[in-house]
């Protein structure tokens, strides 16, 4: 109960700081002479049956406020509009039923990151020493092929949903290469995008991903991507269908992009403090 209360307090503090940070962003945009626009990349996991209507409401809000862009086009744009990119991690089958038809109807470009060894299976993996099980299964071969044929970008999420920082470089290389090869065999298209399971990465695995043939890599570090951009490493912000419209607005505006710097500062302070 105490851990739950602490988590609620922490989430509330993050929310309040993000509101203040959004005000700062708005003031900076008004006073800045720069005309650069921005993109924010959102990532979902599942959209369950009971969450479908909430997801539709989120799409309606985003559609009225933003234009949408595919991941592979981010660094090619010099847009006069503020942009959103929609992605899904893990390739869970509930999105096939409850999310992708709505995205297709609105002609919203979408990317799905898939751990290739789990195709057609019910996933289970560990995070922070706890096993995570999904009621959803991963999309199967036929479903992946169909989505790719419809214009959905199929991307890699490693082979076994592996934390690449915790394995030998040769194993990490195999995870990257085999996942890419399997997905390309299914879709008949080059797989250019990759996202890190658990959001876990460092410079070594980023460079390894590029050496394995990926054009872009995506983290779970919230950020505002200024356009035009020549970068190949981009952050994303987690979104849930159950998020309120106010929280969705904050995330879509990049109001949580202060978090990575706060985490870095916290780590730095810890190294300076005596044990």
ZAFIKE-215642 format. One record per residue (C-alpha): residue in three letters; x, y, z. Coordinates in steps of 0.5 Angstrom, whole numbers, plus 500, padded with zeros to 3 digits. Layout:
BEGIN
alaXYZ
...
***
This chain:
BEGIN
unk500500500
unk506505502
unk509503495
unk503505491
unk502511495
unk509513493
unk508512486
unk501516486
unk505522489
unk511521484
unk506521478
unk502527481
unk509531482
unk511529475
unk504531472
unk504538476
unk512539473
unk509538466
unk504543467
unk509548469
unk514546463
unk508546458
unk507554460
unk515555459
unk514551452
unk509556450
unk512562453
unk519560449
unk515559443
unk512566443
unk518569445
unk523565440
unk524568433
unk525561430
unk520558426
unk522551427
unk516546428
unk516540432
unk514533432
unk512528438
unk512521437
unk507517442
unk508510443
unk502505445
unk502498447
unk495495447
unk488497446
unk483493449
unk476492448
unk474496454
unk479501452
unk477502444
unk472508446
unk477512450
unk483511444
unk478513439
unk477520443
unk484521443
unk485520436
unk479525435
unk483530439
unk489529436
unk486529429
unk483536431
unk490539433
unk496536429
unk498533423
unk501526423
unk507523420
unk511517419
unk517515423
unk521514416
unk519521414
unk521525420
unk528528418
unk525529411
unk520534413
unk521542414
unk513543416
unk509549417
unk505544422
unk506541429
unk506533428
unk505527431
unk507520430
unk503514432
unk507508434
unk506501438
unk511497441
unk510489442
unk505488436
unk500486440
unk493483437
unk488487440
unk491493436
unk489490430
unk482490432
unk481496436
unk486501434
unk489500427
unk482500423
unk481507426
unk488509424
unk487507417
unk480510417
unk483517418
unk489515414
unk494516420
unk501513418
unk503508424
unk509504426
unk509497429
unk515494433
unk515487433
unk519482437
unk520477432
unk521471436
unk514472439
unk510472432
unk504469434
unk505467441
unk503470448
unk509474450
unk512473457
unk518477459
unk521480465
unk522487467
unk525489474
unk525482476
unk518481475
unk515477470
unk510481465
unk504477462
unk500479456
unk493477455
unk494479448
unk498475443
unk503478438
unk501479431
unk502472427
unk505472420
unk499473416
unk497479420
unk503482419
unk504481412
unk497484411
unk498490415
unk505491411
unk501491405
unk496496407
unk502501409
unk503500416
unk510500417
unk513494421
unk519495425
unk524491429
unk523490437
unk529485437
unk528478437
unk526476444
unk524483447
unk532483450
unk535488454
unk541489449
unk545492454
unk545486459
unk547481453
unk554480450
unk555484444
unk555478439
unk548476442
unk546483441
unk548483434
unk544477433
unk538479436
unk538485431
unk540482425
unk535476426
unk529480427
unk530485421
unk531479417
unk525475419
unk520481419
unk523483412
unk522476409
unk515476412
unk513483409
unk518483403
unk520490405
unk526493408
unk526494416
unk529501417
unk526502424
unk528499431
unk526501438
unk529498444
unk525494449
unk525496456
unk527503453
unk534500455
unk540503451
unk547506451
unk551509445
unk554502444
unk548498442
unk545505438
unk552504434
unk551496433
unk543498431
unk546502425
unk551497423
unk546492423
unk543496417
unk537500421
unk536507419
unk533510425
unk532508432
unk527510438
unk528510445
unk523511451
unk526518453
unk520523452
unk523529447
unk520535443
unk523533436
unk525540432
unk524540425
unk527539420
unk532534423
unk538530420
unk538526427
unk537518427
unk536517434
unk529520437
unk525519443
unk518517444
unk513518450
unk509513453
unk501514452
unk495509455
unk488509452
unk486510459
unk490517460
unk486523461
unk485528455
unk489533459
unk495528460
unk494527453
unk495534451
unk501535456
unk504529452
unk503531445
unk505538447
unk512535449
unk511537456
unk514531459
unk521532455
unk524535462
unk524528465
unk530525461
unk534531464
unk531530471
unk533523471
unk541525469
unk541530474
unk539525479
unk544520477
unk549525477
unk547527484
unk548520487
unk555519484
unk557526488
unk553524495
unk558519500
unk555512500
***
